[in-house]
Amino acid sequence: MEQVEKKLSVLENTVGNLNDGTKIINELNLLIKKVVVDSVNSANETESIDERIQLLVAGFQSILNVCTEFASNFEKEKYTLQTKISVLEEIIDEYITNEDHDLTEE
């Protein structure tokens, strides 16, 4: 049972880290900065105004894609961790109930 409790503790810490707003903002900030820098650099490499506009619009779309993907992955990871925590809590509750039941029978 000790292993289950340790695993539960690790998962709870992971959820805590996942919900760390500063960490989330920093990760998203780095992803967006990379897209912006790449888009601007690409746009600056061409003389064509039309091509620059196209590259910058594509950069905006990439930013939206990054944000959407980041949010989706975040929600999936959080749901998975919460599901694992729920299962382990059920196992612990059943173990405690069975232990209590065994004690009352003696």
Phi, psi and omega per residue, in radians:
M1 nan -0.488 -3.139
E2 -1.072 -0.657 3.131
Q3 -1.124 -0.676 3.130
V4 -1.138 -0.747 3.127
E5 -1.137 -0.672 3.092
K6 -1.128 -0.782 3.134
K7 -1.077 -0.721 3.109
L8 -1.068 -0.753 3.124
S9 -1.089 -0.745 3.121
V10 -1.088 -0.780 -3.136
L11 -1.127 -0.715 3.119
E12 -1.121 -0.685 3.071
N13 -1.127 -0.687 3.124
T14 -1.104 -0.740 3.086
V15 -1.098 -0.716 3.100
G16 -1.037 -0.756 3.104
N17 -1.164 -0.645 3.139
L18 -1.121 -0.582 -3.123
N19 -1.553 0.150 3.124
D20 -1.303 1.826 -3.070
G21 -1.017 -0.703 -3.133
T22 -1.082 -0.770 3.140
K23 -1.118 -0.756 -3.120
I24 -1.096 -0.817 -3.136
I25 -1.081 -0.739 -3.141
N26 -1.102 -0.762 3.130
E27 -1.090 -0.832 -3.127
L28 -1.140 -0.688 3.111
N29 -1.025 -0.796 3.137
L30 -1.111 -0.732 3.134
L31 -1.097 -0.780 -3.110
I32 -1.199 -0.731 3.119
K33 -1.018 -0.729 -3.142
K34 -1.067 -0.777 3.136
V35 -1.110 -0.756 -3.132
V36 -1.101 -0.839 -3.121
V37 -1.084 -0.778 3.128
D38 -1.087 -0.732 -3.127
S39 -1.152 -0.788 -3.141
V40 -1.142 -0.734 3.114
N41 -1.076 -0.743 3.114
S42 -1.107 -0.756 -3.131
A43 -1.130 -0.634 -3.126
N44 -1.278 -0.267 -3.127
E45 -1.421 -0.154 -3.093
T46 -1.999 2.653 3.107
E47 -1.579 -0.374 -3.069
S48 -1.323 2.170 3.109
I49 -1.124 -0.738 3.135
D50 -1.053 -0.767 3.136
E51 -1.156 -0.668 3.089
R52 -1.055 -0.809 3.130
I53 -1.059 -0.773 3.117
Q54 -1.026 -0.796 -3.117
L55 -1.149 -0.685 3.129
L56 -1.216 -0.687 3.077
V57 -1.118 -0.723 3.082
A58 -1.082 -0.626 3.081
G59 -1.117 -0.742 3.082
F60 -1.061 -0.744 3.123
Q61 -1.116 -0.668 3.103
S62 -1.111 -0.662 3.104
I63 -1.094 -0.772 3.098
L64 -1.069 -0.738 3.124
N65 -1.097 -0.739 3.129
V66 -1.074 -0.805 -3.131
C67 -1.114 -0.762 -3.139
T68 -1.118 -0.793 3.139
E69 -1.132 -0.731 3.134
F70 -1.058 -0.815 3.139
A71 -1.112 -0.733 -3.141
S72 -1.112 -0.816 3.121
N73 -1.101 -0.682 3.111
F74 -1.048 -0.860 -3.120
E75 -1.115 -0.705 3.113
K76 -1.104 -0.810 -3.119
E77 -1.123 -0.745 3.140
K78 -1.113 -0.774 3.125
Y79 -1.078 -0.770 3.131
T80 -1.063 -0.808 3.140
L81 -1.120 -0.735 3.140
Q82 -1.142 -0.623 3.092
T83 -1.143 -0.778 3.107
K84 -1.079 -0.733 3.125
I85 -1.092 -0.756 3.128
S86 -1.048 -0.752 -3.141
V87 -1.112 -0.802 -3.134
L88 -1.136 -0.657 3.097
E89 -1.122 -0.667 3.076
E90 -1.099 -0.748 3.127
I91 -1.080 -0.779 3.134
I92 -1.115 -0.766 3.125
D93 -1.056 -0.756 3.115
E94 -1.123 -0.713 3.118
Y95 -1.081 -0.805 3.141
I96 -1.110 -0.746 3.122
T97 -1.069 -0.770 3.131
N98 -1.170 -0.656 3.086
E99 -1.126 -0.778 3.105
D100 -1.081 -0.698 3.134
H101 -1.139 -0.728 3.119
D102 -1.111 -0.654 -3.133
L103 -1.188 -0.632 -3.117
T104 -1.318 -0.393 3.137
E105 -1.366 -0.384 -3.054
E106 -1.295 nan nan
